[in-house]
Amino acid sequence: MSEDLSILTRAAAPADQTLSYGTHPDQVADLRQGARGAQLPLVVVVHGGFWKPAYDRSHAQAMSAALAVAGWSVLTLEYRRIPGQPQATVQDIASALTTLVPQVAPHNGEVLLIGHSAGGHLVLWAAAALALPTLRGVVALAPAADLRLAHGLQLGSGAVQSFLGSDPESQPTLDPMNLRAPAIPVTIIQGDDDEVVPPAVAKSYCKAFPDTRLVALPGVGHFALIDPLTPAWSAVLEALQTLSGNQPASALSD
């Protein structure tokens, strides 16, 4: 299918604050405060882009701004994306979560992670690999959840090989498929027409971890999941609301 790529360059309301968690220019995060932030978990957004340096958090700003408008306080992470140095990436995710989250207000003391594509891989990795006592749930949007399968499919023109600097078998601890099942609820939202990260990748993860909730969206591609102007966006909001313990908007209107 033909993907609408306008979300990748769409302007958004600026963040309220940019925070640093290290000295590298990419060790920063944008904070947006939502009107209901004190009553809800903090939403931490991890952007995608196949771990490539060409893609930064700018394409997640419209998504983050929409979440803030919906009431959430939102922290949008940047992280180092250095081909062949995956440890820099995962170290940044770990450092940002352990350093910044305790400093951010308002929120109710809990955290939800949401990541798209490669960011989906990173939030699934974080949920399994890190001890995050405040983490309430994870939403992974079209995640590159199975590095071995993604490598075999040559997704992103060999993005897994470029990210790792080797094949996935040589770095098993970076593949969520080789880690323990997350101790918190995980929802994967996947477009059935996604050709960037096809549904087979999400299905592979769900087969390995059957407690995962899979939301399959017919007729939806890869980028609609991060676009607040598409019908798919309602599934993202519903997943966050459900994981937070709040009824989704559709239930509240019944």
Secondary structure in CASP SS format (residue, H / E / C, confidence):
PFRMAT SS
TARGET T0000
AUTHOR 0000-0000-0000
METHOD secondary structure of the structure
MODEL  1
M C 1.00
S C 1.00
E C 1.00
D C 1.00
L C 1.00
S H 1.00
I H 1.00
L H 1.00
T C 1.00
R C 1.00
A C 1.00
A C 1.00
A C 1.00
P C 1.00
A C 1.00
D C 1.00
Q E 1.00
T E 1.00
L E 1.00
S E 1.00
Y C 1.00
G C 1.00
T C 1.00
H C 1.00
P C 1.00
D C 1.00
Q C 1.00
V E 1.00
A E 1.00
D E 1.00
L E 1.00
R E 1.00
Q C 1.00
G C 1.00
A C 1.00
R C 1.00
G H 1.00
A H 1.00
Q H 1.00
L C 1.00
P C 1.00
L E 1.00
V E 1.00
V E 1.00
V E 1.00
V E 1.00
H C 1.00
G C 1.00
G C 1.00
F C 1.00
W C 1.00
K C 1.00
P C 1.00
A C 1.00
Y C 1.00
D C 1.00
R H 1.00
S H 1.00
H H 1.00
A H 1.00
Q H 1.00
A H 1.00
M H 1.00
S H 1.00
A H 1.00
A H 1.00
L H 1.00
A H 1.00
V H 1.00
A C 1.00
G C 1.00
W C 1.00
S C 1.00
V E 1.00
L E 1.00
T E 1.00
L E 1.00
E C 1.00
Y C 1.00
R C 1.00
R C 1.00
I C 1.00
P C 1.00
G C 1.00
Q C 1.00
P H 1.00
Q H 1.00
A H 1.00
T H 1.00
V H 1.00
Q H 1.00
D H 1.00
I H 1.00
A H 1.00
S H 1.00
A H 1.00
L H 1.00
T H 1.00
T H 1.00
L C 1.00
V H 1.00
P H 1.00
Q H 1.00
V C 1.00
A C 1.00
P C 1.00
H C 1.00
N C 1.00
G C 1.00
E C 1.00
V E 1.00
L E 1.00
L E 1.00
I E 1.00
G E 1.00
H E 1.00
S C 1.00
A H 1.00
G H 1.00
G H 1.00
H H 1.00
L H 1.00
V H 1.00
L H 1.00
W H 1.00
A H 1.00
A H 1.00
A H 1.00
A H 1.00
L C 1.00
A C 1.00
L C 1.00
P C 1.00
T C 1.00
L E 1.00
R E 1.00
G E 1.00
V E 1.00
V E 1.00
A E 1.00
L E 1.00
A C 1.00
P C 1.00
A C 1.00
A C 1.00
D C 1.00
L H 1.00
R H 1.00
L H 1.00
A H 1.00
H H 1.00
G H 1.00
L C 1.00
Q C 1.00
L C 1.00
G C 1.00
S C 1.00
G C 1.00
A H 1.00
V H 1.00
Q H 1.00
S H 1.00
F H 1.00
L H 1.00
G C 1.00
S C 1.00
D C 1.00
P H 1.00
E H 1.00
S H 1.00
Q C 1.00
P H 1.00
T H 1.00
L H 1.00
D C 1.00
P H 1.00
M H 1.00
N H 1.00
L C 1.00
R C 1.00
A C 1.00
P C 1.00
A C 1.00
I C 1.00
P C 1.00
V E 1.00
T E 1.00
I E 1.00
I E 1.00
Q E 1.00
G E 1.00
D C 1.00
D C 1.00
D C 1.00
E C 1.00
V C 1.00
V C 1.00
P C 1.00
P H 1.00
A H 1.00
V H 1.00
A H 1.00
K H 1.00
S H 1.00
Y H 1.00
C H 1.00
K H 1.00
A H 1.00
F C 1.00
P C 1.00
D C 1.00
T C 1.00
R E 1.00
L E 1.00
V E 1.00
A E 1.00
L E 1.00
P C 1.00
G C 1.00
V C 1.00
G C 1.00
H C 1.00
F H 1.00
A H 1.00
L H 1.00
I H 1.00
D C 1.00
P C 1.00
L C 1.00
T C 1.00
P C 1.00
A C 1.00
W H 1.00
S H 1.00
A H 1.00
V H 1.00
L H 1.00
E H 1.00
A H 1.00
L H 1.00
Q H 1.00
T H 1.00
L H 1.00
S H 1.00
G C 1.00
N C 1.00
Q C 1.00
P C 1.00
A H 1.00
S H 1.00
A H 1.00
L H 1.00
S C 1.00
D C 1.00
END
